[in-house]
Amino acid sequence: MKPYQTEPTPAKRVPKPWGYELIYAATDQYVGKIIHINKGEMLSLQYHNLKDETIYILRGVMDYVVEGPDGEMGTLRLEEGMSYHTVPGQKHRMVAVEDLDVLEVSTPHLDDVVRLEDRYGREGTSAA
C-alpha cells in the first residue's frame, strides 16, 4: 500500500512571544509554515547551520535585517508579494512594521537555530 495521505490535517499552531507559527507541512524533505509576527515585534537575530529557507510575504510589511556577502548587516524592506532566500550561515532577523504573515519553506531542520540576540530572553541554540 502506498503512503498517501487519506485525510486532511490541521496546521500545528506554535505560540511564540512575537506571535505564532502555523506549521502546515513537516516531512523528512521539507517544512512549510506561516509565521505571524505582531506589529512592532521581531524574531531573534539568528542563523542556521544547515537550514536553507525562502520566505514570501503574504500580508504586511517587514524590515528584514540580513547579512550581505561582505559580512555587513543591512536592512531590506519586504512587502506583500516579495520573497527572499536565506542560506545556511547567513545572519537574519524579521521585524514586523505592520502585522505580518510570512510563508516560509525550508529544509526540515526545525531545531537548527543559533540565536545571537533576542529581546525575549531566549538564548543560544533552540527550537523555541
TADA-V780760 format. One record per backbone hydrogen bond with DSSP energy under -0.5 kcal/mol. NH is the residue of the N-H (numbers start at 1). CO is the residue of the C=O. Records with the same first field share a line. If there is no record, write none. Layout:
NH: CO, CO
This chain:
4: 2
12: 23
13: 11
14: 12, 21
15: 13
16: 19
19: 16
20: 36
21: 14
22: 34
23: 12, 21
24: 22, 32
25: 32
27: 30
31: 106
32: 25
33: 104
34: 22
35: 33, 102
36: 20, 34
37: 35, 100
38: 18
40: 96
41: 38
43: 94
45: 117
46: 44, 92
47: 114
53: 86
54: 105
55: 84
56: 103
57: 82
58: 56, 101
59: 101
62: 78
63: 95
64: 62, 76
65: 63, 93
66: 64, 74
67: 91
68: 72
71: 68
74: 66
76: 64
78: 62, 76
80: 60
81: 57
82: 79
84: 55
86: 53, 84
89: 48
90: 87
91: 89
92: 46
93: 65
95: 63
96: 41
97: 61, 95
98: 61
100: 37
101: 59
102: 35
103: 56
104: 33, 102
105: 54
106: 31
107: 52
109: 107
110: 108
112: 109
113: 111
114: 47
115: 113, 124
116: 45
117: 45
121: 118
126: 113
